[in-house]
Amino acid sequence: MRLNADNSLGRVSSPWLFVPTLYFAEGIPYVIINNVSVIFYKQLGVDNVRIAFWTSFLYLPWVLKILWGPLVDGYATKRKWTIYTQLAMAVCLFSLAFSFQLSSFFLVSLIILAVGAFISATHDIAADGFYMLALEQDAQAFFVGIRSTFYRLATIFASGIVVFLAGQLELNLGDIALSWTMAIAVAAFIFTTIVVFHWLVLPTPTSDAEQKISVRAIISFYNRTVKSYFSQPKILVVLAFILFYRFGEGMLVKISAPFLLDEAAAGGLGLSTSDVGLVYGTVGTFALVIGGVVGGILIAQFELKKTIWWMAVALNLPNLFYVYMAYAQPTVKLVYLLVALEQFGYGLGMAAYSVYLIYIAREEYKTSHFAISTGIMALGMMLPGSIGGYIQQAWGYPIFFVLVCLLSIPGMLTLLFIPFSYTKV
C-alpha cells in the first residue's frame, strides 16, 4: 500500500507507524478539555454552575475553527502545523497539571484550557489534512477505521485511565489537588513522548509543500464556501436539525459526572472518582463504540432515511435513566449498566447524525461544509451546556433530568422536515 499518489516522499513511513498515534494524540486533548475538566473541577470544589458554564464555552474553538482553517491550508506545511501544535499542547498539559497547586487554580487552569482548546482545534485541522496528504485515497479509506479506533482509545485513556488514576491517588494521598497534578502530568508525559515520536517518524509528502496564499484568496474561499453551504435546499430546517438534535444531550453531558460524584445529601449518587473513570471512561466508552459500529452497519443495510428515527430515539430515550437514578438512588452495579445502555444509544444516535452531516456536504466543498456543520453541532452542545448548571442548582437533579428529556423533543421534530435527497436513499 503506497503512501502517496506519486510515491515520491522526502521521508517515508508506514501508515501503521503514525496513523494510530496521530489520532490517539488528537483525542487526548479534546477529552481532557471537554470531559475530564468537568470531573477535576467537581473534585476540586468548583460548583456546578461555574463548571457547566465555563467548560461549555471551551467548545467555542471547535465552533469557530472554520474561520482559521484556510490559514492552516495556506501557510507552511501540514506536517509542521501538526508537530508544532502538538508541542504547544504538551506545554498546556504540563501547565494544567501545575495549575492545580495554585491558590487561583480555577482562573489559571481555565485560561490554560481555553488556549489548549484553540490549539487542539487547530491540530485537528492540521492532522486531518496531513492524513489526506500522506496517504493515497485507497489507504485513507482503509485506515479510517484505525484512526477512529485509536481516537476512542484516547477517550478510554483520558476519561478512563487518567481519571481512575486520579481517584486512586486521592485515596492513597488524601490530597485531591496533588492527585490531579500527578494524573494530568502522566497524561502530559505520554503525550510528549508521542510528539517526539512524530517528530522522528512523520513522513514528508511532496504534496505537503510550503505555501502562502493571499488574504484576497482566503476571503474569496470563505465567500464561495459559505454561500454554497447556506444556499442548499431547506437549509433552515437542516440548521435546526444540526443545532437541536443533541440539545438535551448537550445539557446532560456537563452535569452527568457531577451527579455521579455528588453525595446523596446533595442529590447525587456518591460515586468515587475511580468509579466515574470506570463508568464513563471504560464501560461507557466501549458501549459507545459498539453503538457506533452497530449504527453504521444498520445504516448501510437499511439506509439512513429508514433508520434515523429509531437511532434518534435510541439517543434520547435513555436520558430517562437519569431521571430514574435521581429518584431511586440505585446501586453502583445498576449505575454501570444504565450508563452503558445510555452510551450505547448515544453511539447509535451519533452514527445517524454523523452520516447525515457527511451526506449534506457538497462535493466541491466537502471538507469545509462538514467543518461548518460540525461547528454548528458544537454550538448545539455549548449553548444548553452553559445554562445547565444554573437549572440544576435551582431545581435539583430530578427536575433537571426531566428537562433534559423534554429538550430532546425539538430535535426529534426536525426529523419530520429535513430533506433526504442528499443521502443516496
URGISUL-V928534 format. One record per residue. N is the residue number from 1. RES is the residue in three letters. PHI is phi in whole degrees, 0 to 359 (NA if undefined). BURIAL is 1 if it has 9 or more other ideal C-beta (glycine too) atoms within 8 Angstrom, else 0. D_CENTER is the distance of its C-alpha to the mean C-alpha in Angstrom with 2 decimals. Layout:
BEGIN
n->N res->RES phi->PHI burial->BURIAL d_center->D_CENTER
n->N res->RES phi->PHI burial->BURIAL d_center->D_CENTER
END
This chain:
BEGIN
n->1 res->MET phi->NA burial->0 d_center->30.29
n->2 res->ARG phi->281 burial->0 d_center->30.49
n->3 res->LEU phi->269 burial->1 d_center->27.84
n->4 res->ASN phi->212 burial->1 d_center->28.93
n->5 res->ALA phi->301 burial->0 d_center->31.25
n->6 res->ASP phi->263 burial->0 d_center->34.13
n->7 res->ASN phi->59 burial->0 d_center->33.38
n->8 res->SER phi->251 burial->0 d_center->34.57
n->9 res->LEU phi->244 burial->1 d_center->32.17
n->10 res->GLY phi->294 burial->0 d_center->32.99
n->11 res->ARG phi->223 burial->0 d_center->31.25
n->12 res->VAL phi->253 burial->0 d_center->30.45
n->13 res->SER phi->221 burial->1 d_center->27.98
n->14 res->SER phi->294 burial->0 d_center->27.09
n->15 res->PRO phi->304 burial->1 d_center->23.56
n->16 res->TRP phi->296 burial->0 d_center->23.55
n->17 res->LEU phi->278 burial->0 d_center->23.93
n->18 res->PHE phi->239 burial->1 d_center->20.99
n->19 res->VAL phi->298 burial->1 d_center->18.39
n->20 res->PRO phi->302 burial->1 d_center->17.23
n->21 res->THR phi->288 burial->1 d_center->17.08
n->22 res->LEU phi->297 burial->1 d_center->15.51
n->23 res->TYR phi->274 burial->1 d_center->12.28
n->24 res->PHE phi->295 burial->1 d_center->12.57
n->25 res->ALA phi->291 burial->1 d_center->12.84
n->26 res->GLU phi->289 burial->1 d_center->9.86
n->27 res->GLY phi->283 burial->1 d_center->7.59
n->28 res->ILE phi->303 burial->1 d_center->9.71
n->29 res->PRO phi->297 burial->1 d_center->9.40
n->30 res->TYR phi->301 burial->1 d_center->5.73
n->31 res->VAL phi->291 burial->1 d_center->6.29
n->32 res->ILE phi->295 burial->1 d_center->9.71
n->33 res->ILE phi->292 burial->1 d_center->9.28
n->34 res->ASN phi->263 burial->1 d_center->7.23
n->35 res->ASN phi->247 burial->1 d_center->8.41
n->36 res->VAL phi->293 burial->1 d_center->11.44
n->37 res->SER phi->303 burial->1 d_center->12.87
n->38 res->VAL phi->299 burial->1 d_center->13.69
n->39 res->ILE phi->288 burial->1 d_center->15.64
n->40 res->PHE phi->289 burial->1 d_center->17.55
n->41 res->TYR phi->294 burial->1 d_center->18.50
n->42 res->LYS phi->298 burial->1 d_center->19.81
n->43 res->GLN phi->289 burial->1 d_center->21.79
n->44 res->LEU phi->269 burial->1 d_center->23.12
n->45 res->GLY phi->92 burial->0 d_center->24.62
n->46 res->VAL phi->281 burial->0 d_center->22.57
n->47 res->ASP phi->283 burial->0 d_center->23.08
n->48 res->ASN phi->299 burial->1 d_center->20.62
n->49 res->VAL phi->297 burial->1 d_center->21.40
n->50 res->ARG phi->292 burial->1 d_center->20.42
n->51 res->ILE phi->300 burial->1 d_center->17.31
n->52 res->ALA phi->297 burial->1 d_center->15.94
n->53 res->PHE phi->294 burial->1 d_center->17.28
n->54 res->TRP phi->284 burial->1 d_center->16.34
n->55 res->THR phi->289 burial->1 d_center->12.85
n->56 res->SER phi->295 burial->1 d_center->12.06
n->57 res->PHE phi->287 burial->1 d_center->13.49
n->58 res->LEU phi->290 burial->1 d_center->11.16
n->59 res->TYR phi->289 burial->1 d_center->8.96
n->60 res->LEU phi->305 burial->1 d_center->12.21
n->61 res->PRO phi->301 burial->1 d_center->11.97
n->62 res->TRP phi->285 burial->1 d_center->9.26
n->63 res->VAL phi->291 burial->1 d_center->11.77
n->64 res->LEU phi->258 burial->1 d_center->14.63
n->65 res->LYS phi->298 burial->1 d_center->13.84
n->66 res->ILE phi->301 burial->1 d_center->16.16
n->67 res->LEU phi->292 burial->0 d_center->18.94
n->68 res->TRP phi->250 burial->1 d_center->19.06
n->69 res->GLY phi->304 burial->1 d_center->17.93
n->70 res->PRO phi->299 burial->1 d_center->21.67
n->71 res->LEU phi->294 burial->0 d_center->22.51
n->72 res->VAL phi->293 burial->1 d_center->20.47
n->73 res->ASP phi->289 burial->1 d_center->22.18
n->74 res->GLY phi->256 burial->1 d_center->25.54
n->75 res->TYR phi->230 burial->0 d_center->26.09
n->76 res->ALA phi->58 burial->0 d_center->26.59
n->77 res->THR phi->237 burial->1 d_center->24.94
n->78 res->LYS phi->295 burial->1 d_center->21.44
n->79 res->ARG phi->297 burial->1 d_center->22.48
n->80 res->LYS phi->296 burial->0 d_center->23.40
n->81 res->TRP phi->302 burial->1 d_center->20.28
n->82 res->THR phi->297 burial->1 d_center->18.18
n->83 res->ILE phi->291 burial->1 d_center->20.45
n->84 res->TYR phi->290 burial->0 d_center->21.11
n->85 res->THR phi->291 burial->1 d_center->17.55
n->86 res->GLN phi->293 burial->1 d_center->17.05
n->87 res->LEU phi->300 burial->1 d_center->20.29
n->88 res->ALA phi->296 burial->1 d_center->19.30
n->89 res->MET phi->292 burial->1 d_center->16.08
n->90 res->ALA phi->299 burial->1 d_center->18.40
n->91 res->VAL phi->298 burial->0 d_center->20.66
n->92 res->CYS phi->298 burial->1 d_center->18.02
n->93 res->LEU phi->294 burial->1 d_center->17.15
n->94 res->PHE phi->295 burial->1 d_center->20.91
n->95 res->SER phi->295 burial->1 d_center->21.56
n->96 res->LEU phi->299 burial->1 d_center->19.08
n->97 res->ALA phi->301 burial->1 d_center->20.93
n->98 res->PHE phi->291 burial->1 d_center->24.22
n->99 res->SER phi->297 burial->1 d_center->23.38
n->100 res->PHE phi->293 burial->1 d_center->23.59
n->101 res->GLN phi->270 burial->0 d_center->27.29
n->102 res->LEU phi->266 burial->0 d_center->28.05
n->103 res->SER phi->294 burial->0 d_center->29.65
n->104 res->SER phi->260 burial->0 d_center->27.42
n->105 res->PHE phi->300 burial->1 d_center->24.26
n->106 res->PHE phi->295 burial->1 d_center->22.17
n->107 res->LEU phi->296 burial->0 d_center->22.92
n->108 res->VAL phi->296 burial->1 d_center->22.76
n->109 res->SER phi->295 burial->1 d_center->19.50
n->110 res->LEU phi->294 burial->1 d_center->17.89
n->111 res->ILE phi->297 burial->0 d_center->19.30
n->112 res->ILE phi->297 burial->1 d_center->18.01
n->113 res->LEU phi->297 burial->1 d_center->14.41
n->114 res->ALA phi->295 burial->1 d_center->14.91
n->115 res->VAL phi->297 burial->1 d_center->16.42
n->116 res->GLY phi->298 burial->1 d_center->13.78
n->117 res->ALA phi->296 burial->1 d_center->11.07
n->118 res->PHE phi->297 burial->1 d_center->13.54
n->119 res->ILE phi->295 burial->1 d_center->14.21
n->120 res->SER phi->296 burial->1 d_center->10.73
n->121 res->ALA phi->297 burial->1 d_center->10.25
n->122 res->THR phi->294 burial->1 d_center->13.79
n->123 res->HIS phi->299 burial->1 d_center->13.30
n->124 res->ASP phi->303 burial->1 d_center->10.81
n->125 res->ILE phi->298 burial->1 d_center->13.76
n->126 res->ALA phi->294 burial->1 d_center->16.32
n->127 res->ALA phi->295 burial->1 d_center->15.04
n->128 res->ASP phi->295 burial->1 d_center->14.64
n->129 res->GLY phi->293 burial->1 d_center->18.05
n->130 res->PHE phi->298 burial->1 d_center->19.58
n->131 res->TYR phi->304 burial->1 d_center->18.65
n->132 res->MET phi->287 burial->0 d_center->20.56
n->133 res->LEU phi->276 burial->1 d_center->23.45
n->134 res->ALA phi->276 burial->1 d_center->23.92
n->135 res->LEU phi->238 burial->1 d_center->24.06
n->136 res->GLU phi->294 burial->1 d_center->26.36
n->137 res->GLN phi->298 burial->0 d_center->25.19
n->138 res->ASP phi->292 burial->0 d_center->26.20
n->139 res->ALA phi->291 burial->1 d_center->24.43
n->140 res->GLN phi->301 burial->1 d_center->21.18
n->141 res->ALA phi->295 burial->0 d_center->21.50
n->142 res->PHE phi->296 burial->1 d_center->22.52
n->143 res->PHE phi->271 burial->1 d_center->19.70
n->144 res->VAL phi->297 burial->0 d_center->16.81
n->145 res->GLY phi->290 burial->0 d_center->16.82
n->146 res->ILE phi->294 burial->1 d_center->17.12
n->147 res->ARG phi->295 burial->1 d_center->14.13
n->148 res->SER phi->295 burial->1 d_center->11.96
n->149 res->THR phi->299 burial->1 d_center->13.82
n->150 res->PHE phi->285 burial->1 d_center->13.41
n->151 res->TYR phi->294 burial->1 d_center->9.65
n->152 res->ARG phi->293 burial->1 d_center->10.01
n->153 res->LEU phi->296 burial->1 d_center->12.81
n->154 res->ALA phi->295 burial->1 d_center->10.89
n->155 res->THR phi->297 burial->1 d_center->8.94
n->156 res->ILE phi->297 burial->1 d_center->12.56
n->157 res->PHE phi->297 burial->1 d_center->13.93
n->158 res->ALA phi->286 burial->1 d_center->11.95
n->159 res->SER phi->269 burial->1 d_center->11.68
n->160 res->GLY phi->254 burial->1 d_center->14.81
n->161 res->ILE phi->294 burial->1 d_center->17.30
n->162 res->VAL phi->296 burial->1 d_center->16.77
n->163 res->VAL phi->293 burial->1 d_center->16.85
n->164 res->PHE phi->299 burial->1 d_center->19.76
n->165 res->LEU phi->300 burial->1 d_center->21.51
n->166 res->ALA phi->300 burial->1 d_center->21.30
n->167 res->GLY phi->295 burial->1 d_center->22.76
n->168 res->GLN phi->293 burial->1 d_center->25.55
n->169 res->LEU phi->294 burial->1 d_center->26.36
n->170 res->GLU phi->302 burial->1 d_center->26.61
n->171 res->LEU phi->292 burial->1 d_center->29.20
n->172 res->ASN phi->277 burial->0 d_center->31.09
n->173 res->LEU phi->263 burial->0 d_center->31.15
n->174 res->GLY phi->69 burial->0 d_center->31.21
n->175 res->ASP phi->229 burial->0 d_center->29.37
n->176 res->ILE phi->294 burial->0 d_center->25.82
n->177 res->ALA phi->298 burial->1 d_center->25.25
n->178 res->LEU phi->295 burial->1 d_center->26.65
n->179 res->SER phi->298 burial->1 d_center->24.67
n->180 res->TRP phi->288 burial->1 d_center->21.32
n->181 res->THR phi->301 burial->1 d_center->22.80
n->182 res->MET phi->292 burial->1 d_center->23.69
n->183 res->ALA phi->294 burial->1 d_center->20.47
n->184 res->ILE phi->291 burial->1 d_center->18.29
n->185 res->ALA phi->296 burial->1 d_center->21.16
n->186 res->VAL phi->298 burial->1 d_center->20.97
n->187 res->ALA phi->299 burial->1 d_center->17.31
n->188 res->ALA phi->295 burial->1 d_center->18.49
n->189 res->PHE phi->295 burial->0 d_center->21.50
n->190 res->ILE phi->295 burial->1 d_center->19.74
n->191 res->PHE phi->298 burial->1 d_center->17.37
n->192 res->THR phi->296 burial->1 d_center->20.62
n->193 res->THR phi->300 burial->0 d_center->22.35
n->194 res->ILE phi->294 burial->1 d_center->19.87
n->195 res->VAL phi->299 burial->1 d_center->20.46
n->196 res->VAL phi->299 burial->0 d_center->24.19
n->197 res->PHE phi->301 burial->1 d_center->23.92
n->198 res->HIS phi->293 burial->1 d_center->22.26
n->199 res->TRP phi->303 burial->0 d_center->24.96
n->200 res->LEU phi->272 burial->0 d_center->27.49
n->201 res->VAL phi->245 burial->1 d_center->26.31
n->202 res->LEU phi->300 burial->1 d_center->24.18
n->203 res->PRO phi->290 burial->1 d_center->26.55
n->204 res->THR phi->239 burial->1 d_center->27.96
n->205 res->PRO phi->298 burial->1 d_center->28.21
n->206 res->THR phi->295 burial->1 d_center->31.09
n->207 res->SER phi->287 burial->0 d_center->29.09
n->208 res->ASP phi->269 burial->1 d_center->26.78
n->209 res->ALA phi->269 burial->0 d_center->29.56
n->210 res->GLU phi->298 burial->0 d_center->29.85
n->211 res->GLN phi->226 burial->1 d_center->29.63
n->212 res->LYS phi->206 burial->0 d_center->30.37
n->213 res->ILE phi->262 burial->1 d_center->30.20
n->214 res->SER phi->281 burial->0 d_center->31.94
n->215 res->VAL phi->299 burial->0 d_center->30.63
n->216 res->ARG phi->299 burial->0 d_center->32.52
n->217 res->ALA phi->294 burial->1 d_center->30.69
n->218 res->ILE phi->295 burial->1 d_center->27.27
n->219 res->ILE phi->297 burial->0 d_center->28.52
n->220 res->SER phi->298 burial->0 d_center->29.97
n->221 res->PHE phi->297 burial->1 d_center->26.73
n->222 res->TYR phi->303 burial->1 d_center->24.91
n->223 res->ASN phi->300 burial->0 d_center->27.77
n->224 res->ARG phi->294 burial->1 d_center->27.86
n->225 res->THR phi->294 burial->1 d_center->24.15
n->226 res->VAL phi->295 burial->1 d_center->23.86
n->227 res->LYS phi->297 burial->0 d_center->27.22
n->228 res->SER phi->292 burial->1 d_center->26.50
n->229 res->TYR phi->290 burial->1 d_center->23.21
n->230 res->PHE phi->277 burial->0 d_center->24.81
n->231 res->SER phi->260 burial->0 d_center->28.03
n->232 res->GLN phi->291 burial->1 d_center->26.67
n->233 res->PRO phi->299 burial->0 d_center->28.50
n->234 res->LYS phi->52 burial->1 d_center->27.54
n->235 res->ILE phi->295 burial->1 d_center->24.76
n->236 res->LEU phi->295 burial->0 d_center->24.94
n->237 res->VAL phi->292 burial->1 d_center->24.35
n->238 res->VAL phi->299 burial->1 d_center->21.44
n->239 res->LEU phi->297 burial->1 d_center->19.88
n->240 res->ALA phi->297 burial->1 d_center->20.62
n->241 res->PHE phi->298 burial->1 d_center->18.94
n->242 res->ILE phi->299 burial->1 d_center->15.64
n->243 res->LEU phi->286 burial->1 d_center->15.83
n->244 res->PHE phi->258 burial->1 d_center->17.15
n->245 res->TYR phi->303 burial->1 d_center->15.90
n->246 res->ARG phi->248 burial->1 d_center->13.16
n->247 res->PHE phi->298 burial->1 d_center->15.20
n->248 res->GLY phi->297 burial->1 d_center->16.32
n->249 res->GLU phi->297 burial->1 d_center->13.01
n->250 res->GLY phi->298 burial->1 d_center->11.80
n->251 res->MET phi->282 burial->1 d_center->14.87
n->252 res->LEU phi->294 burial->1 d_center->14.71
n->253 res->VAL phi->296 burial->1 d_center->11.43
n->254 res->LYS phi->274 burial->1 d_center->12.91
n->255 res->ILE phi->245 burial->1 d_center->16.26
n->256 res->SER phi->298 burial->1 d_center->15.96
n->257 res->ALA phi->294 burial->1 d_center->15.87
n->258 res->PRO phi->303 burial->1 d_center->18.69
n->259 res->PHE phi->297 burial->1 d_center->20.56
n->260 res->LEU phi->294 burial->1 d_center->20.57
n->261 res->LEU phi->274 burial->1 d_center->21.69
n->262 res->ASP phi->299 burial->1 d_center->24.26
n->263 res->GLU phi->292 burial->0 d_center->27.85
n->264 res->ALA phi->302 burial->0 d_center->29.65
n->265 res->ALA phi->297 burial->0 d_center->31.83
n->266 res->ALA phi->265 burial->0 d_center->28.89
n->267 res->GLY phi->97 burial->1 d_center->27.79
n->268 res->GLY phi->270 burial->1 d_center->25.13
n->269 res->LEU phi->258 burial->1 d_center->25.38
n->270 res->GLY phi->71 burial->0 d_center->26.12
n->271 res->LEU phi->285 burial->1 d_center->23.98
n->272 res->SER phi->279 burial->0 d_center->23.84
n->273 res->THR phi->301 burial->1 d_center->20.91
n->274 res->SER phi->297 burial->1 d_center->21.44
n->275 res->ASP phi->299 burial->1 d_center->21.48
n->276 res->VAL phi->296 burial->1 d_center->18.10
n->277 res->GLY phi->299 burial->1 d_center->16.75
n->278 res->LEU phi->286 burial->1 d_center->18.48
n->279 res->VAL phi->298 burial->1 d_center->17.69
n->280 res->TYR phi->269 burial->1 d_center->13.89
n->281 res->GLY phi->284 burial->1 d_center->13.27
n->282 res->THR phi->242 burial->1 d_center->15.85
n->283 res->VAL phi->302 burial->1 d_center->17.50
n->284 res->GLY phi->297 burial->1 d_center->14.61
n->285 res->THR phi->293 burial->1 d_center->12.30
n->286 res->PHE phi->300 burial->1 d_center->15.40
n->287 res->ALA phi->296 burial->1 d_center->16.08
n->288 res->LEU phi->298 burial->1 d_center->12.69
n->289 res->VAL phi->298 burial->1 d_center->13.38
n->290 res->ILE phi->298 burial->1 d_center->16.94
n->291 res->GLY phi->300 burial->1 d_center->16.17
n->292 res->GLY phi->295 burial->1 d_center->14.23
n->293 res->VAL phi->295 burial->1 d_center->17.19
n->294 res->VAL phi->299 burial->1 d_center->19.74
n->295 res->GLY phi->300 burial->1 d_center->18.27
n->296 res->GLY phi->297 burial->1 d_center->18.57
n->297 res->ILE phi->296 burial->0 d_center->22.08
n->298 res->LEU phi->295 burial->1 d_center->23.15
n->299 res->ILE phi->295 burial->1 d_center->22.14
n->300 res->ALA phi->296 burial->0 d_center->24.03
n->301 res->GLN phi->279 burial->0 d_center->26.93
n->302 res->PHE phi->243 burial->0 d_center->27.37
n->303 res->GLU phi->79 burial->0 d_center->25.65
n->304 res->LEU phi->297 burial->1 d_center->22.87
n->305 res->LYS phi->300 burial->0 d_center->25.35
n->306 res->LYS phi->275 burial->0 d_center->26.82
n->307 res->THR phi->249 burial->1 d_center->23.71
n->308 res->ILE phi->296 burial->1 d_center->21.25
n->309 res->TRP phi->297 burial->0 d_center->23.23
n->310 res->TRP phi->296 burial->0 d_center->23.20
n->311 res->MET phi->286 burial->1 d_center->19.47
n->312 res->ALA phi->294 burial->1 d_center->18.94
n->313 res->VAL phi->297 burial->1 d_center->21.35
n->314 res->ALA phi->297 burial->1 d_center->19.55
n->315 res->LEU phi->290 burial->1 d_center->16.33
n->316 res->ASN phi->262 burial->1 d_center->18.37
n->317 res->LEU phi->300 burial->0 d_center->21.48
n->318 res->PRO phi->296 burial->1 d_center->20.10
n->319 res->ASN phi->299 burial->1 d_center->19.36
n->320 res->LEU phi->297 burial->0 d_center->23.11
n->321 res->PHE phi->300 burial->1 d_center->22.71
n->322 res->TYR phi->289 burial->1 d_center->21.61
n->323 res->VAL phi->298 burial->1 d_center->24.72
n->324 res->TYR phi->300 burial->1 d_center->26.77
n->325 res->MET phi->295 burial->1 d_center->25.42
n->326 res->ALA phi->295 burial->1 d_center->26.05
n->327 res->TYR phi->272 burial->0 d_center->29.61
n->328 res->ALA phi->266 burial->0 d_center->30.51
n->329 res->GLN phi->50 burial->0 d_center->29.00
n->330 res->PRO phi->287 burial->1 d_center->28.77
n->331 res->THR phi->290 burial->0 d_center->29.10
n->332 res->VAL phi->299 burial->0 d_center->26.31
n->333 res->LYS phi->299 burial->0 d_center->26.75
n->334 res->LEU phi->291 burial->0 d_center->26.32
n->335 res->VAL phi->300 burial->1 d_center->23.16
n->336 res->TYR phi->305 burial->1 d_center->21.70
n->337 res->LEU phi->296 burial->0 d_center->22.83
n->338 res->LEU phi->294 burial->1 d_center->21.66
n->339 res->VAL phi->294 burial->1 d_center->18.08
n->340 res->ALA phi->298 burial->1 d_center->18.06
n->341 res->LEU phi->295 burial->1 d_center->19.48
n->342 res->GLU phi->297 burial->1 d_center->17.03
n->343 res->GLN phi->290 burial->1 d_center->14.05
n->344 res->PHE phi->298 burial->1 d_center->16.20
n->345 res->GLY phi->297 burial->1 d_center->16.73
n->346 res->TYR phi->298 burial->1 d_center->13.09
n->347 res->GLY phi->297 burial->1 d_center->12.77
n->348 res->LEU phi->299 burial->1 d_center->15.90
n->349 res->GLY phi->297 burial->1 d_center->14.96
n->350 res->MET phi->289 burial->1 d_center->11.73
n->351 res->ALA phi->299 burial->1 d_center->13.99
n->352 res->ALA phi->296 burial->1 d_center->16.42
n->353 res->TYR phi->300 burial->1 d_center->14.13
n->354 res->SER phi->296 burial->0 d_center->12.65
n->355 res->VAL phi->296 burial->1 d_center->16.25
n->356 res->TYR phi->298 burial->1 d_center->17.65
n->357 res->LEU phi->296 burial->1 d_center->15.54
n->358 res->ILE phi->293 burial->0 d_center->16.76
n->359 res->TYR phi->293 burial->1 d_center->20.26
n->360 res->ILE phi->275 burial->1 d_center->20.67
n->361 res->ALA phi->280 burial->1 d_center->19.97
n->362 res->ARG phi->291 burial->1 d_center->23.55
n->363 res->GLU phi->303 burial->0 d_center->24.71
n->364 res->GLU phi->295 burial->0 d_center->26.03
n->365 res->TYR phi->237 burial->1 d_center->22.88
n->366 res->LYS phi->304 burial->1 d_center->20.34
n->367 res->THR phi->295 burial->0 d_center->17.75
n->368 res->SER phi->292 burial->1 d_center->18.27
n->369 res->HIS phi->297 burial->1 d_center->18.36
n->370 res->PHE phi->296 burial->1 d_center->15.05
n->371 res->ALA phi->296 burial->1 d_center->13.61
n->372 res->ILE phi->297 burial->1 d_center->15.47
n->373 res->SER phi->298 burial->1 d_center->14.22
n->374 res->THR phi->291 burial->1 d_center->10.48
n->375 res->GLY phi->293 burial->1 d_center->11.64
n->376 res->ILE phi->294 burial->1 d_center->13.57
n->377 res->MET phi->300 burial->1 d_center->10.82
n->378 res->ALA phi->297 burial->1 d_center->8.95
n->379 res->LEU phi->297 burial->1 d_center->12.54
n->380 res->GLY phi->293 burial->1 d_center->12.95
n->381 res->MET phi->271 burial->1 d_center->10.44
n->382 res->MET phi->290 burial->1 d_center->11.97
n->383 res->LEU phi->296 burial->1 d_center->15.55
n->384 res->PRO phi->292 burial->1 d_center->16.02
n->385 res->GLY phi->297 burial->1 d_center->14.04
n->386 res->SER phi->292 burial->1 d_center->16.36
n->387 res->ILE phi->256 burial->1 d_center->19.45
n->388 res->GLY phi->300 burial->1 d_center->18.56
n->389 res->GLY phi->296 burial->1 d_center->20.14
n->390 res->TYR phi->298 burial->1 d_center->23.33
n->391 res->ILE phi->294 burial->1 d_center->23.76
n->392 res->GLN phi->298 burial->1 d_center->23.26
n->393 res->GLN phi->292 burial->1 d_center->25.66
n->394 res->ALA phi->284 burial->0 d_center->28.17
n->395 res->TRP phi->245 burial->0 d_center->28.29
n->396 res->GLY phi->88 burial->0 d_center->27.07
n->397 res->TYR phi->296 burial->1 d_center->24.57
n->398 res->PRO phi->303 burial->1 d_center->26.49
n->399 res->ILE phi->293 burial->0 d_center->26.85
n->400 res->PHE phi->302 burial->1 d_center->23.30
n->401 res->PHE phi->291 burial->1 d_center->22.03
n->402 res->VAL phi->298 burial->1 d_center->24.73
n->403 res->LEU phi->297 burial->1 d_center->23.44
n->404 res->VAL phi->304 burial->1 d_center->19.91
n->405 res->CYS phi->298 burial->1 d_center->21.71
n->406 res->LEU phi->294 burial->0 d_center->23.74
n->407 res->LEU phi->288 burial->1 d_center->20.86
n->408 res->SER phi->281 burial->1 d_center->19.72
n->409 res->ILE phi->294 burial->0 d_center->23.08
n->410 res->PRO phi->304 burial->1 d_center->22.67
n->411 res->GLY phi->296 burial->1 d_center->19.80
n->412 res->MET phi->295 burial->1 d_center->22.00
n->413 res->LEU phi->295 burial->0 d_center->24.95
n->414 res->THR phi->297 burial->1 d_center->23.41
n->415 res->LEU phi->295 burial->1 d_center->23.60
n->416 res->LEU phi->288 burial->0 d_center->27.35
n->417 res->PHE phi->238 burial->0 d_center->27.36
n->418 res->ILE phi->293 burial->1 d_center->24.67
n->419 res->PRO phi->281 burial->0 d_center->26.39
n->420 res->PHE phi->243 burial->0 d_center->26.05
n->421 res->SER phi->294 burial->0 d_center->28.40
n->422 res->TYR phi->287 burial->0 d_center->25.56
n->423 res->THR phi->264 burial->1 d_center->24.44
n->424 res->LYS phi->63 burial->0 d_center->27.34
n->425 res->VAL phi->242 burial->0 d_center->28.49
END
